[in-house]
Amino acid sequence: MLQIHPELRETADESNEVSVHGYLNNTINPALPEAWAYMEALAKEVSGIFPFAHLHLGCDERPPAAWTKSPAIEKLKAEQGLETADDVQGWMMDKLGAYVSSLGVRPAAWEEAAKGANGGINNDAILFSWTQQGPGLEAARKGYSVVMTPAAHAYWDIAPSGEFNEIGLNWAGITSLADSVNWDPVPENEPELEGKIIGAQGCLWSEVVLRDANMESMMAPRILGISEIGWSTRANKPDAEQITQKAACYSKLFAAIGWRQNVRD
């Protein structure tokens, strides 16, 4: 996007941040009017395409060095009473969240959107907790609605075993079928958070998917684990052995719809 719209980045910004994927100078500068013209137009257009009345605004993995050597950001900090880059991000997300809300759409974002002295995105936003459960629990305690999707339990692009030829990443460890069900989105000792933790989500990032069969074997049978997490009561949630048995029972279904599955637990 910045290659097409270089005006979204300040020319005097010498932060030279590098993103987690290795891209240099890859962050929009929210101190620029051009950035807001673009973001608001994009949010309005996308909100009008889909009928769900929700819009996910991202906000994950901002490079730590972003905005650290930007004159425009320093001016923004002085004007808005901001001190840190997290404060700038929180101000940015709150403003963008308010605009999305004005369209009659509920904003959503990744867990990082709660950062900042102002409490982050606000505006009745839904936060998705992905690095682990801790940030999601903290957001729920602050009043946010939260979807739990911790990578160690709910990311299907993470390899299901440590075998050499296994497809998938390992930055969050290994996510076996047992791992997909051996967790609880709502801590048993904090039942008051149940109304704020509104769901669980499984994620499959497609950079490791080279063909459909890769996708199918990464989702199945771990999709059963996230289903049990989302829909079973705590008293009826299966253990690892039971989920393995259920996976065997579902083999006929996966075969009927043409899905390959990873049979390891």
ZABA-509812 format. One record per residue (C-alpha): residue in three letters; x, y, z. Coordinates in steps of 0.25 Angstrom, whole numbers, padded with zeros to 4 digits, always signed. Example, Ala and Ser with C-alpha at 12.3 -4.5 7.8 and 13.67 -1.06 7.14 Angstrom:
ala+0049-0018+0031
ser+0055-0004+0029
END
This chain:
met+0000+0000+0000
leu+0011+0010+0003
gln+0018+0007-0010
ile+0005+0011-0017
his+0002+0023-0007
pro+0015+0028-0002
glu+0008+0040+0003
leu+0004+0032+0015
arg+0018+0033+0021
glu+0025+0045+0025
thr+0037+0048+0016
ala+0045+0054+0028
asp+0043+0041+0036
glu+0056+0034+0039
ser+0051+0023+0048
asn+0055+0013+0038
glu+0047+0002+0045
val+0047-0012+0040
ser+0035-0020+0041
val+0034-0035+0047
his+0034-0040+0032
gly+0046-0031+0028
tyr+0040-0020+0021
leu+0047-0006+0023
asn+0039+0007+0026
asn+0025+0000+0025
thr+0017+0007+0035
ile+0006+0018+0032
asn+0008+0031+0039
pro-0005+0035+0047
ala+0000+0049+0048
leu-0002+0052+0034
pro-0016+0057+0028
glu-0014+0048+0016
ala-0013+0036+0025
trp-0027+0039+0030
ala-0033+0042+0017
tyr-0028+0029+0012
met-0032+0020+0025
glu-0046+0026+0026
ala-0049+0025+0011
leu-0044+0010+0012
ala-0052+0007+0025
lys-0065+0013+0019
glu-0063+0005+0006
val-0061-0008+0012
ser-0072-0006+0022
gly-0081-0004+0011
ile-0077-0017+0004
phe-0080-0027+0015
pro-0093-0028+0022
phe-0087-0032+0036
ala-0087-0018+0043
his-0073-0022+0048
leu-0059-0017+0043
his-0046-0023+0047
leu-0035-0012+0047
gly-0023-0020+0050
cys-0012-0013+0058
asp-0003-0025+0061
glu+0012-0025+0061
arg+0015-0010+0059
pro+0030-0010+0058
pro+0036-0004+0071
ala+0044+0006+0064
ala+0032+0012+0056
trp+0030+0027+0058
thr+0042+0029+0067
lys+0049+0039+0058
ser+0037+0045+0052
pro+0035+0061+0053
ala+0021+0060+0050
ile+0019+0049+0061
glu+0026+0058+0071
lys+0017+0070+0068
leu+0005+0061+0069
lys+0010+0056+0083
ala+0011+0070+0088
glu-0003+0074+0082
gln-0010+0062+0088
gly-0002+0060+0101
leu+0004+0046+0096
glu+0017+0041+0101
thr+0020+0028+0095
ala+0018+0020+0082
asp+0008+0012+0089
asp+0000+0025+0093
val+0001+0029+0078
gln-0005+0015+0074
gly-0015+0016+0084
trp-0020+0030+0080
met-0019+0025+0065
met-0028+0013+0068
asp-0038+0021+0077
lys-0040+0031+0066
leu-0041+0021+0055
gly-0050+0012+0064
ala-0059+0025+0066
tyr-0060+0027+0051
val-0064+0013+0048
ser-0075+0013+0060
ser-0080+0026+0053
leu-0083+0017+0041
gly-0092+0008+0049
val-0081-0003+0049
arg-0074-0009+0061
pro-0059-0009+0061
ala-0050-0020+0064
ala-0035-0022+0065
trp-0024-0030+0070
glu-0019-0030+0085
glu-0009-0019+0082
ala-0020-0009+0080
ala-0022-0008+0095
lys-0009-0002+0097
gly-0007+0013+0100
ala-0010+0022+0112
asn-0024+0025+0107
gly-0027+0010+0108
gly-0026+0008+0093
ile-0037+0006+0083
asn-0049+0007+0092
asn-0062+0009+0084
asp-0068-0004+0088
ala-0058-0011+0080
ile-0055-0026+0080
leu-0041-0030+0082
phe-0035-0043+0077
ser-0024-0049+0087
trp-0014-0056+0079
thr+0000-0057+0085
gln-0006-0064+0097
gln-0018-0063+0106
gly-0012-0052+0116
pro-0014-0040+0108
gly-0028-0044+0105
leu-0031-0047+0120
glu-0026-0033+0123
ala-0034-0026+0112
ala-0047-0034+0117
arg-0044-0029+0131
lys-0044-0015+0125
gly-0057-0017+0119
tyr-0054-0021+0105
ser-0061-0032+0098
val-0050-0042+0094
val-0049-0054+0085
met-0038-0064+0089
thr-0029-0069+0078
pro-0016-0072+0085
ala-0006-0077+0075
ala-0001-0089+0083
his-0015-0095+0083
ala-0023-0089+0072
tyr-0013-0086+0060
trp-0014-0097+0050
asp-0002-0092+0042
ile+0006-0096+0054
ala+0011-0110+0051
pro+0004-0121+0058
ser+0016-0129+0062
gly+0031-0128+0062
glu+0034-0137+0051
phe+0044-0132+0040
asn+0034-0133+0028
glu+0022-0127+0036
ile+0016-0115+0029
gly+0015-0103+0037
leu+0022-0092+0046
asn+0028-0094+0060
trp+0029-0080+0065
ala+0018-0083+0076
gly+0023-0097+0078
ile+0015-0109+0073
thr+0000-0109+0073
ser-0005-0124+0074
leu-0019-0128+0074
ala-0018-0130+0089
asp-0013-0115+0090
ser-0025-0111+0082
val-0034-0115+0093
asn-0026-0114+0106
trp-0029-0100+0109
asp-0040-0092+0114
pro-0044-0078+0108
val-0050-0074+0122
pro-0042-0077+0134
glu-0049-0085+0144
asn-0045-0075+0155
glu-0051-0063+0148
pro-0065-0067+0144
glu-0068-0052+0144
leu-0061-0051+0130
glu-0070-0060+0123
gly-0079-0049+0118
lys-0067-0042+0112
ile-0060-0054+0106
ile-0070-0056+0094
gly-0063-0067+0086
ala-0051-0075+0082
gln-0045-0075+0068
gly-0036-0084+0060
cys-0027-0077+0050
leu-0020-0082+0038
trp-0010-0073+0031
ser-0008-0077+0017
glu+0007-0074+0014
val+0010-0089+0017
val-0002-0094+0009
leu+0003-0098-0005
arg-0009-0107-0009
asp-0023-0110-0004
ala-0018-0123+0003
asn-0008-0115+0011
met-0020-0106+0017
glu-0029-0118+0019
ser-0019-0126+0027
met-0015-0114+0035
met-0030-0111+0039
ala-0034-0125+0041
pro-0035-0131+0051
arg-0031-0119+0059
ile-0044-0112+0055
leu-0051-0121+0064
gly-0043-0116+0076
ile-0047-0102+0074
ser-0061-0106+0072
glu-0061-0113+0086
ile-0055-0101+0092
gly-0066-0092+0087
trp-0078-0101+0089
ser-0076-0110+0100
thr-0079-0107+0115
arg-0067-0108+0124
ala-0073-0121+0130
asn-0074-0128+0117
lys-0062-0123+0110
pro-0054-0135+0105
asp-0040-0138+0109
ala-0029-0141+0099
glu-0032-0156+0098
gln-0047-0153+0095
ile-0044-0143+0084
thr-0035-0153+0078
gln-0046-0163+0078
lys-0055-0153+0072
ala-0045-0150+0061
ala-0046-0164+0057
cys-0061-0164+0057
tyr-0061-0151+0048
ser-0051-0158+0038
lys-0063-0162+0029
leu-0068-0148+0029
phe-0055-0142+0025
ala-0054-0153+0014
ala-0068-0150+0009
ile-0065-0136+0006
gly-0051-0139+0000
trp-0043-0134+0012
arg-0029-0140+0015
gln-0026-0140+0030
asn-0014-0141+0039
val-0016-0153+0047
arg-0006-0150+0058
asp-0010-0145+0072
END
